[in-house]
Amino acid sequence: MTTGISWDERRATAVKLYADSNYAAAADCIWEGGEIPFRSGDVAFCVKVLSRGRKEDAMRVLRESMKRSSGIAEESLALASAFYQEGMPLLAARFYGAALSVDSMYFENQFEKESLWLDDFKVLLGAWEESDQRPMPGPETPIENFLGKAKTFMEYTQRITEVAPSVVKASSEDISVAPSEDEAAVAPKFNFPK
């Protein structure tokens, strides 16, 4: 379909098709046209377009982006910013978290404030509920359904008490800080210059 056309032309065409809600054609234009440059803005744009028309391919681009940016804080932060600008805050949070895991100096107050606002006002949850996507499990769903049975503190520490040696109590008379006469006699003598 679009083989042989430059990336810039493919991107411009995809922008027009996407704006006209022709998501499948926009995704085909991106995916079937050849190589996609690995630049943060282009990656985020591709994922946005492909997520509407070719979800599996969007996930391939995400997986490759994660591989390429793994352990590189600057790259992860650039992708986070690009995804945020494309209106994909959850993906932005994923790459922002990856950048922070490499180096905490990339903590960004503005991003954190906006993330708190999204959570606090349930913006994403509300948008999800209004969409045609299948419903997310509600807050009344027990956490055990996702993570299994939670262990209590006693269950976590039970093995410690089984393995730990018993503690012997000593009186203050048993503890002596000063060496005995015998210990002082065999203690090494150091000859320091004066």
C-alpha positions as CSV (number, residue, x, y, z in Angstrom):
1,M,0.0,0.0,0.0
2,T,2.5,2.6,1.1
3,T,5.8,0.9,0.4
4,G,8.5,3.3,-0.9
5,I,6.9,6.4,0.6
6,S,9.1,8.3,3.1
7,W,8.3,8.3,6.8
8,D,7.3,12.0,6.8
9,E,4.8,11.4,4.0
10,R,3.4,8.3,5.7
11,R,3.1,10.1,8.9
12,A,1.3,13.1,7.3
13,T,-1.1,10.7,5.5
14,A,-1.7,8.8,8.8
15,V,-2.5,12.1,10.6
16,K,-5.2,12.9,8.0
17,L,-6.7,9.4,8.0
18,Y,-6.7,9.3,11.8
19,A,-8.4,12.8,12.0
20,D,-11.1,11.5,9.7
21,S,-11.6,8.5,12.1
22,N,-10.3,6.1,9.4
23,Y,-8.2,4.3,12.0
24,A,-7.6,1.0,10.1
25,A,-6.3,2.8,7.0
26,A,-4.1,5.1,9.2
27,A,-2.7,2.0,11.0
28,D,-2.0,0.3,7.7
29,C,-0.3,3.3,6.4
30,I,2.1,3.3,9.4
31,W,2.7,-0.4,9.6
32,E,2.9,-1.5,6.0
33,G,5.0,1.3,4.7
34,G,8.4,0.2,6.0
35,E,10.6,1.0,8.9
36,I,9.5,3.3,11.7
37,P,12.1,5.6,13.1
38,F,12.9,5.1,16.8
39,R,12.4,8.6,18.0
40,S,10.2,9.2,21.0
41,G,7.6,11.4,19.2
42,D,7.4,8.9,16.3
43,V,7.1,5.9,18.6
44,A,4.3,7.5,20.6
45,F,2.4,8.6,17.5
46,C,2.7,5.1,16.0
47,V,1.4,3.4,19.2
48,K,-1.5,5.9,19.3
49,V,-2.5,5.2,15.7
50,L,-1.8,1.4,15.7
51,S,-3.7,1.0,19.0
52,R,-6.9,1.9,17.1
53,G,-6.4,-0.2,14.0
54,R,-3.8,-2.8,14.8
55,K,-3.6,-3.5,18.5
56,E,-1.2,-6.4,18.2
57,D,1.3,-4.3,16.2
58,A,1.0,-1.4,18.7
59,M,2.0,-3.9,21.4
60,R,5.0,-5.0,19.3
61,V,6.1,-1.4,19.0
62,L,5.7,-1.0,22.8
63,R,7.6,-4.1,23.5
64,E,10.5,-3.1,21.2
65,S,10.5,0.4,22.8
66,M,10.8,-1.1,26.2
67,K,13.7,-3.3,25.1
68,R,15.5,-0.4,23.5
69,S,15.0,2.0,26.3
70,S,15.6,-0.5,29.2
71,G,18.2,0.9,31.6
72,I,18.5,4.2,29.8
73,A,16.7,6.9,31.9
74,E,16.9,9.7,29.3
75,E,15.3,7.5,26.6
76,S,12.6,6.3,28.9
77,L,11.9,9.9,30.0
78,A,11.7,11.1,26.4
79,L,9.2,8.3,25.6
80,A,7.2,9.2,28.7
81,S,7.0,12.8,27.6
82,A,6.0,11.8,24.0
83,F,3.3,9.5,25.2
84,Y,2.0,12.2,27.5
85,Q,1.9,14.7,24.7
86,E,0.0,12.1,22.5
87,G,-2.7,11.8,25.3
88,M,-1.6,8.5,26.6
89,P,-0.9,9.1,30.3
90,L,-0.8,5.5,31.4
91,L,1.9,4.6,28.9
92,A,3.7,7.8,29.9
93,A,3.5,6.7,33.6
94,R,5.0,3.3,32.6
95,F,8.1,4.9,30.9
96,Y,8.4,7.6,33.5
97,G,8.5,4.9,36.2
98,A,11.2,3.1,34.1
99,A,13.3,6.3,34.0
100,L,12.9,6.7,37.8
101,S,13.9,3.1,38.4
102,V,17.2,3.8,36.7
103,D,17.9,7.2,38.3
104,S,15.7,9.0,40.8
105,M,17.1,12.4,39.8
106,Y,14.5,12.4,37.0
107,F,11.6,12.9,39.5
108,E,9.4,15.5,37.9
109,N,7.0,17.5,40.1
110,Q,4.6,18.5,37.3
111,F,4.2,14.9,36.1
112,E,3.5,13.7,39.6
113,K,1.0,16.5,40.2
114,E,-0.9,15.6,37.1
115,S,-0.8,11.9,37.9
116,L,-2.2,12.6,41.3
117,W,-5.0,14.7,39.8
118,L,-5.9,11.9,37.3
119,D,-6.1,9.4,40.2
120,D,-7.8,11.7,42.7
121,F,-10.6,12.7,40.3
122,K,-10.9,9.2,38.8
123,V,-10.5,10.8,35.3
124,L,-9.2,7.7,33.7
125,L,-11.6,5.4,35.4
126,G,-14.5,7.6,34.3
127,A,-13.3,7.7,30.7
128,W,-12.8,4.0,30.7
129,E,-16.4,3.4,31.9
130,E,-17.8,5.7,29.2
131,S,-15.8,3.9,26.5
132,D,-16.8,0.7,24.7
133,Q,-14.0,-1.3,26.4
134,R,-14.9,-4.2,28.7
135,P,-15.3,-3.0,32.3
136,M,-12.4,-3.0,34.7
137,P,-12.9,-4.9,37.9
138,G,-14.4,-2.6,40.5
139,P,-12.9,-1.7,43.9
140,E,-15.3,-4.2,45.5
141,T,-13.4,-7.0,43.9
142,P,-11.2,-8.7,46.5
143,I,-7.5,-8.2,46.0
144,E,-7.0,-12.0,46.5
145,N,-8.7,-12.4,43.0
146,F,-5.6,-10.8,41.5
147,L,-2.7,-11.6,43.9
148,G,-3.8,-14.7,45.7
149,K,-4.2,-15.0,49.5
150,A,-2.3,-12.4,51.4
151,K,0.0,-13.5,54.1
152,T,-0.1,-12.1,57.6
153,F,2.9,-10.7,59.4
154,M,3.0,-13.8,61.5
155,E,3.1,-16.1,58.5
156,Y,6.0,-14.1,57.0
157,T,8.0,-14.2,60.3
158,Q,7.2,-17.7,61.4
159,R,10.3,-19.2,59.8
160,I,12.5,-16.7,61.5
161,T,11.4,-17.8,65.0
162,E,11.9,-21.5,64.0
163,V,15.4,-20.9,62.7
164,A,16.7,-18.3,65.2
165,P,18.7,-19.6,68.2
166,S,17.3,-19.0,71.6
167,V,18.4,-15.9,73.4
168,V,20.4,-16.2,76.6
169,K,19.9,-13.4,79.1
170,A,23.1,-12.1,80.8
171,S,23.3,-10.0,83.9
172,S,25.4,-6.9,84.0
173,E,27.9,-8.7,86.2
174,D,28.6,-11.2,83.3
175,I,29.5,-8.3,81.0
176,S,32.8,-6.7,81.6
177,V,34.3,-4.0,79.3
178,A,37.7,-3.8,80.9
179,P,40.1,-6.7,80.1
180,S,41.0,-9.1,82.9
181,E,44.6,-9.2,84.1
182,D,45.2,-12.4,82.1
183,E,43.8,-10.8,78.9
184,A,45.9,-7.6,79.5
185,A,49.1,-9.7,79.9
186,V,48.7,-11.4,76.5
187,A,47.3,-8.4,74.7
188,P,49.6,-7.2,71.9
189,K,51.8,-4.2,72.7
190,F,52.1,-1.6,70.1
191,N,55.2,0.6,69.9
192,F,54.1,3.9,68.4
193,P,56.8,6.5,67.7
194,K,56.6,9.6,70.0
